[in-house]
Amino acid sequence: MMVEDSKHTEKHPLRDLLQSRKFKAGVFLFLLYAFAYAAFTIAGTFYNHVFQADLFGLNVGIFYGKMLIIGAIVMAVGFNWFAGRVEHEEERDAR
């Protein structure tokens, strides 16, 4: 009778989550958006004269704000596609 080492057979859901491709991609996208939003906030606070300039018929502040919203939607749709693809691959590999 063989005794298995419990260290190697234990499941670690938190470690598995932190090492997953979906988690890493999600953290990357979150940090990317957080950086863009922080830049928007800092620029609006300390360089508000820049936000008053016109760009494509809108002032820069409105344009940048709209791009943040559109960027968040694109990132969400892209992440949803990526996560679905990863889950499909994991499901296929489990068979």
Sequence and secondary structure as in RCSB ss.txt:
>XXXX:A:sequence
MMVEDSKHTEKHPLRDLLQSRKFKAGVFLFLLYAFAYAAFTIAGTFYNHVFQADLFGLNVGIFYGKMLIIGAIVM
AVGFNWFAGRVEHEEERDAR
>XXXX:A:secstr
     HHHH   HHHHHHTSHHHHHHHHHHHHHHHHHHHHHHHHHH HHHHTSEETTEEHHHHHHHHHHHHHHHH
HHHHHHHHHHHHHHHHHHH 
